[in-house]
């Protein structure tokens, strides 16, 4: 068995990503988490993924992915602010405690690929690389002044006295006094060139941004282990969301997770982001490289949902799970509809169209396999303005998905037991959940075309019983025949969840 394989079907866990890229930079997120904890519990949420909580190089405007100081959770006056975009350290810990009081697990965002906002520069030897083939050096070694010295003077060595210098980094993309923007591979004491990563995109995609961390340096690995221990002791998180796995050697996370699980938090949940649009074999390769230590976001499934939302009735719903991680590693797949990276104006923009989102959420929430993740914007809705390159404003509204709350409740109440699929028509697919000793089951239909009907067998235990559509306010009734078969209906471009009438 793979190291992180586990059954999540028995408890119908569901996670929410409780942030979005354009959340206001007013320090209010941690307070909102505390305020919403009880409602999240009522909605059936069992885990909350929180954004990076440490100080970024853009200070109070940082989403947390431009990491400056991992030990500053909104405690020190650094980068022009004490609080982060989301609040103070005290508010962060209070939010985690509020979730724990509701028996909700907390998964924290771990960004270990790079650091930004160095405190000083150093003279280092580098070579330029071809940005489209990072294995190809396009210059002889030469010296630059690079942003590679991090000593965090305003923290004054509290929690850690570790100083990051050029031996802690593999590359940078800028140099003092040089206007040219390019990628420099640093020649340090631990390697000349990049670390081995999974995949051959750009030759080697170890370098992503800022000052890229050098995991071949044993002092770096030890410091990050001690930081992980400190972070858990300080906050008491239950799991981690690992950022940018494509750009980090899997060997590091194998070592780091083994340390954390052996010495800090047995059973620590690890969910990773390896962004691969359609190349399922890369996710498979990462699963193999880490021996299943990490659950992965099912990015290929997201793109299937995105494509289906754009194609409408021209998309063959029978193929919706083709090439998805959940189809081959159901216990390692974290399924999602959208996230902060797929939002408008992001480099990975691929928003699932609003009309299709109830269908998409039914496909991840009401089926037997996968660990579903709900997006903040879809549960709460959001509006924001983004400046375009020409200086004009783009106003975007991502509306609250009105059916999502009922879909979450349906997962808790009805999505139990053995599943039987009816993927037999291109524009209407369905499945049945039998239920178990404590829950009655459901029959689900999804249509991306016209109104449709499908005969499905819910089981002889429901013979002579009446089913109604959980999402339909008209309370249409369907009676199950003596063999357990009902003729279920779904409206055009919609989802129907047929459940036993009380």
QUIWOWO-V625813 format. One record per backbone hydrogen bond with DSSP energy under -1.0 kcal/mol. NH is the residue of the N-H (numbers start at 1). CO is the residue of the C=O. Records with the same first field share a line. If there is no record, write none. Layout:
BEGIN
NH=CO, CO
END
This chain:
BEGIN
3=291
5=2
13=8
15=372
16=47
17=374
18=49
19=17
23=20
26=24
27=85
30=86
32=28
33=29
34=30
35=31
36=32
40=36
41=37
42=38
43=39
44=41
45=40
46=14
47=14
48=105
49=16
50=107
55=72
57=66
59=56
61=58
62=59
68=55
69=55
72=69
78=76, 81
81=78
84=87
89=74
92=88
93=89
94=90
95=91
96=92
97=93
98=94
99=95
100=96
101=97
103=100
104=99
105=46
107=48
108=239
110=241
115=211
116=67
119=149
120=149
122=146
124=144
126=142
127=185
129=183
130=136
133=130
134=202
136=133
138=128
142=126
144=124
146=122
148=146
149=120
150=164
155=152
156=152
158=155
164=150
168=165
169=166
170=212
172=184
176=145
178=175
184=172
185=127
186=170
187=125
188=191
203=200
204=202
211=115
212=171
213=113
214=168
221=217
222=218
223=219
224=220
225=221
226=222
227=223
228=224
229=225
230=226
231=227
232=228
233=229
234=230
235=231
236=232
238=106
239=106
240=269
241=108
242=271
243=110
245=273
247=244
248=245
252=249
253=249
254=250
255=251
256=252
257=253
258=254
259=255
260=256
261=257
262=258
263=259
264=260
265=260
268=265
269=238
271=240
272=295
273=242
280=278
282=279
284=280
285=281
286=282
287=283
288=284
289=285
290=286
292=287
293=290
295=270
296=332
297=272
298=334
299=297
302=298
303=299
304=300
305=301
306=302
307=303
308=304
309=305
310=306
311=307
312=308
314=311
315=312
317=426
319=316
320=317
322=319
324=321
328=325
329=325
332=329
334=296
346=343
349=346
350=342
356=353
360=356
361=357
362=358
363=359
364=360
365=361
366=362
371=333
373=335
374=15
376=17
379=375
380=376
381=377
382=398
384=396
386=394
388=392
391=388
394=386
396=384
398=382
401=378
404=401
407=403
408=404
409=405
410=406
411=407
412=408
413=409
414=410
415=410
416=414
420=432
422=430
424=422
429=446
430=422
431=444
432=420
433=442
434=418
435=416
436=439
442=433
443=498
444=431
445=496
446=429
447=494
448=427
452=490
454=488
456=486
458=484
462=459
463=460
464=480
465=462
467=478
468=499
470=497
472=469
478=467
480=465
481=485
484=481
486=456
488=454
490=452
493=449
496=445
498=443
499=468
501=466
END
